Amino acid sequence: MNTVYNPAQLAAEARQAYAQGDFSAAARSFLAAAQGYAASGADLQAAEAHSDASVALLQAGDAQAALQALETVEQVFSQAGDIRRLGLAVGNRAAALEALDQLEAASTAYEQSADLLKQCGDLDARSYVMQSLSKLQLRRGQQLQALATMQAGFENIPHPSARQKFIRKLLRVPMAFFRK
């Protein structure tokens, strides 16, 4: 007997597999959910499932497939005017590009993602993206830029975590030195 799953069930299974660390299974389920959503005309949900599949694929170590999973995602979110999900998708693209050692393109995508997330007011997600950009800048030998990026990432966070407060304090020392 064939069991037919609806896309929401597949997405739920994918989230469970992801939580259990089975990233390949999660990616397969997210991609199947995306196909189901697309077949029913639910383009936003399909794009979200593709975006989630991209994250799972990246965690599974398949950066090229992660990048391919995002092919139409940004266009869908842009056309829908969903700036937050667009910003997150651009950040996912940046992470895939970084994993593929396309560092200049990754840097540009991280900056675009941070701008979009700031525009929509998701400062926590922006902070995460800025930390990723800062780490990339360190990899590229851009230490001063990395410090400035990290500091900018913590700007305007209304309720910073203890870790974020600590890093903010640490960043004040070198930034004060360079302002003089």
C-alpha positions in Angstrom: 0.0 0.0 0.0 1.4 3.4 -1.0 1.3 6.1 1.6 0.7 9.6 0.1 2.3 12.4 2.1 1.2 16.0 1.8 3.9 18.6 1.7 3.3 19.8 5.3 3.8 16.3 6.5 7.0 16.0 4.5 8.3 19.3 5.8 7.5 18.2 9.4 9.5 14.9 8.8 12.3 17.0 7.4 12.4 19.2 10.4 12.5 16.2 12.7 15.3 14.6 10.6 17.2 17.8 10.7 16.8 18.0 14.5 18.2 14.5 14.8 21.2 15.4 12.7 20.2 13.4 9.6 20.8 16.2 7.2 20.6 14.1 4.0 17.2 12.7 4.9 16.1 16.2 5.9 17.2 17.6 2.6 15.4 14.8 0.6 12.1 15.5 2.6 12.4 19.2 2.2 12.9 18.8 -1.5 9.9 16.5 -1.8 7.8 18.9 0.2 8.9 21.7 -2.2 7.8 19.7 -5.1 4.4 19.0 -3.4 3.9 22.7 -2.6 4.9 23.7 -6.1 2.5 21.2 -7.7 -0.3 22.7 -5.6 0.6 26.3 -6.5 1.9 27.2 -3.1 5.0 29.0 -4.4 6.0 30.7 -1.1 5.9 27.4 0.8 7.8 25.7 -2.0 10.5 28.4 -1.9 10.7 28.1 1.9 11.1 24.3 1.6 13.8 24.8 -1.0 15.6 27.3 1.3 15.3 24.8 4.2 16.7 22.0 1.9 19.6 24.3 1.1 20.5 24.6 4.7 20.2 20.8 5.2 22.3 20.1 2.1 25.0 22.5 3.3 25.0 20.7 6.7 25.3 17.4 4.8 28.4 18.7 3.0 26.9 19.2 -0.4 27.4 22.9 -1.0 26.8 22.7 -4.8 23.4 21.1 -4.3 22.7 23.6 -1.5 23.3 26.4 -4.0 21.2 24.7 -6.7 18.3 24.3 -4.3 18.1 28.1 -4.0 17.9 28.8 -7.8 14.4 30.3 -7.8 13.9 31.0 -4.1 15.1 34.6 -4.1 13.0 35.6 -7.0 9.8 34.1 -5.4 10.5 36.0 -2.1 11.3 39.2 -3.9 8.2 39.1 -6.0 6.1 38.4 -2.9 7.7 41.4 -1.1 8.9 39.1 1.7 12.1 41.0 2.7 12.9 38.8 5.7 12.8 35.5 3.9 14.6 37.1 1.0 17.3 38.2 3.4 17.6 34.7 4.9 17.7 33.1 1.4 20.5 35.4 0.3 22.4 34.5 3.5 21.9 30.8 2.7 23.3 31.5 -0.8 26.3 33.3 0.8 27.0 30.3 3.1 26.9 27.9 0.1 29.2 30.2 -1.9 31.6 30.3 1.0 31.6 26.5 1.3 32.4 26.4 -2.5 35.4 28.8 -1.8 33.8 31.6 -3.9 34.7 34.1 -1.2 34.2 37.4 -3.0 30.7 36.3 -4.1 30.0 35.0 -0.6 31.1 38.3 0.9 28.8 40.3 -1.4 25.9 38.0 -0.7 26.4 38.3 3.1 26.4 42.1 2.8 23.2 42.0 0.8 21.6 39.6 3.3 22.6 41.9 6.2 21.1 44.9 4.4 17.8 43.1 3.8 17.6 41.9 7.3 18.3 45.3 8.7 15.6 46.8 6.4 13.0 44.4 7.7 14.1 44.8 11.3 15.3 41.2 12.0 18.3 42.3 14.0 19.0 38.9 15.5 19.3 37.2 12.0 21.3 40.2 10.8 23.7 39.8 13.7 24.2 36.1 12.8 24.9 37.1 9.1 27.3 39.8 10.2 29.2 37.3 12.3 29.5 35.0 9.3 30.7 37.9 7.2 33.2 38.8 9.9 34.6 35.3 10.0 34.9 35.3 6.2 36.7 38.6 6.3 39.2 37.1 8.8 39.7 34.2 6.5 40.5 36.7 3.7 43.1 38.6 5.9 40.8 41.6 6.4 41.2 41.8 10.2 40.2 45.5 10.7 37.2 45.1 8.5 36.2 42.0 10.4 36.3 43.9 13.7 34.1 46.6 12.3 31.7 44.1 10.8 31.4 42.3 14.0 30.7 45.5 15.9 28.1 46.6 13.4 26.4 43.2 13.7 25.7 43.9 17.4 24.3 47.4 16.8 20.7 48.0 17.7 20.0 44.5 19.2 17.3 45.3 21.7 18.0 42.4 24.1 21.5 41.1 23.5 22.5 37.8 25.0 25.2 37.5 27.6 27.6 36.3 24.9 26.7 39.3 22.7 27.2 41.7 25.6 30.6 40.2 26.3 31.7 40.4 22.6 30.5 44.1 22.5 32.7 44.9 25.4 35.7 43.2 23.9 35.2 45.0 20.6 35.2 48.4 22.3 38.9 48.2 23.1 40.4 47.8 19.6 37.7 50.1 18.1 38.6 52.8 20.6 42.3 52.4 19.7 41.6 52.9 16.0 39.4 55.9 16.5 42.3 57.9 18.0 
